[in-house]
């Protein structure tokens, strides 16, 4: 509980006066035995008590008050603040000096204890803050794990390879994937954990006839910062050729491309295409013509915001009466 400053100061100096009063009464009680000898002896405990619990100010007050009482009652001439004896003239300043030294030492000790308490309180508050932060981080981590597990379960049911990669696929370091959905194993037979371990793993399993083109088109998408579609053939673990339509979106930070993400899905009838090619030369020619058709690259040059704006404009034009009338007039013309 915080005390009022005025009450606190009154208590400190009141303690000093009470301590000096106790010392003076004790000296009066022993005056018959001690006489005028040892006039300061029983004032020292009062000074130390006042300085220890009150600080330098109350200790100094107790020192000067004790010196005045000792000079008035126990030094010649008695009943006067004049000090006649040479020994008392020397001992009285020494008593005051020792009293002030005791008060200063006690004040230094009080300040050190106060700093120690403040540091302990600060350390305790910091420990509590760190504990609360750790608890929040643990809760956030658990939430992220639950959310990641939910997203993984959701992506696992998507009939396509959902992926995210960082870097330029045409760079010497290659492109490293940090996420591949579990459908990759069902489609190609490669474990999802195998993809992030090897740079450009997705490119290493592309059909040799499509590999250079796929890398070139992916690099063009990465460099231009566009989204687009790349079509190529993947080689499954069992040697199957799987036609893939890869929808790509470039990841940008501060206007620069840093990675790519998207989804790759095997096209319908891809597993049967090779069988049809083996059955008849004409079917094989059809496959070749199809291969020639799919070796194309489509850039999505409009950004997401431009596409949304175009859809909104189209909806407004379709619903607004004035727009409908203008469109009808244009048809009549």
Secondary structure, DSSP 4 states (H G I P E B T S, - for coil): -PPPHHHHHHHHHHHHHHHHHHHHHHHHHTHHHHTTS-TTGGGHHHHHHHHHHH-HHHHHHHHHHHHHHHHHHHSSSTTSS---SHHHHHHHHHHHHHHHHHHHHHHHHHHHHHHHHHHHHHHHHHHHHHHHHHHHHHHHHHHHHHHHHHHHHHHHTSSSEEEEEES-TTSTT--EEEEE-THHHHHHS--HHHHTTSTTHHHHTB-HHHHHHHHHHHHHHHHHT-EEEEEEEEEPTTS-EEEEEEEEEEEEETTEEEEEEEEEEEPTTHHHHHHHHHH-HHHHHHHHHHHHHH--EEEE-S-HHHHHHHHHHHHHHHH-HHHHHHHHHHHH-
